[in-house]
Amino acid sequence: MYVINLSYTASLDRVDDALDAHRAFLARQFEAGVFVAAGPKIPRDGGIILAVRIEREKLDAILASDPFAQQQLARYEVTEFKVTRLAPGMNLPIPA
């Protein structure tokens, strides 16, 4: 599993101009089963994405296709971790 920390590198006006395209990008990755959670940080200086079941190289290629990356509106910090516990009722895919 990966935690992707986006930090905006441009004004919120520029980020907002690309937001619809970014949300379409997110929707495609949710439909593909790669992203399992996403949302803005508070305060709104970036966002967080959780990704699963993908090799790092493929994830990097996906992130490079994000309109925020293509327009240089955000930088990405990717942290990989191995999920060993989930709270009762959580239904996240855990690799074997």
N, C-alpha and C positions, 0 to 999 in steps of 0.2 A: 504494500500500500504506500501511497505517496501523499504527502502534504505539500501543496504548491502554494507558496506565499507570493502574491502579486503586490508590488509596491508601485504606485503611480509615479511616473517621471515627468508628467505633463499636468497642465491645469485641469481642474474638474470640467471646465467648459469643453476642452478637447476630448477628455474621456467620455463625457456625455454624448458628444457628437458621434462617437464610435460604439456607443453602448448597444444599440440594436444589433449591429453586426456581431459584437462580442456575445450577446445573448443567443444569437442564431448558432454561433460556433459552439457555445456551451450545450445547446439543445442537441446538436449532432453528436456530441461526445456522450451525453446522457443516453441517447437512443442507442449508441454503439456499446453501452455498458462499461465505458472507460471511466467516466466521472460518476461519482455516487453522491456528492454533496458539493455545493458552491454557494458563495454569498459574499457580500461586501464586509470589510472590516469596519469596526466602530472604534475610533472615528474613521470616516470614509477616506482613507489614504491608500486603499488597495482592496484586495480580496483574498479569499482562501478557496482552494479547490481540493477535494479528495479524489484520488484516482486509484484504480485497482486493476489487477489482471493484465498488466502490460509491461513489456521490457522498457528499460529506461531510454534506450535509443529511440524507440517508437514514440514514447511520451514526449521526448524532446522535439521530435518532428511535428507532433500534434501541436505542442505549445508554440512552435515557430509559425504555425498557420493561424494563430489567434490574431484577429485584427488589432488588438492592443499591442502585440509584438510587432506586427508588420508596420504599424504606424509609430512605433517606438514610444508608446504611451505608458508602458509598464516594464519593470524588470521582474524576473521570476527566480525564486529560490525554491529548489525542489529538495525535499527531505524524504528519504525512503525509510520505512520502518516495517518490522514484522509484527503483525497483530497476533497477540497470544491470548488476549481476553477481550470479551465483549460483555456489556451489561445485559442482563436478562431482557429479552424482547428486541434487542438489536438484531438486525438481519443484514449484515454486510458480508460480502463474499470474502472468505478467507482461503488463500491458497493452501494446498496440502503441504 
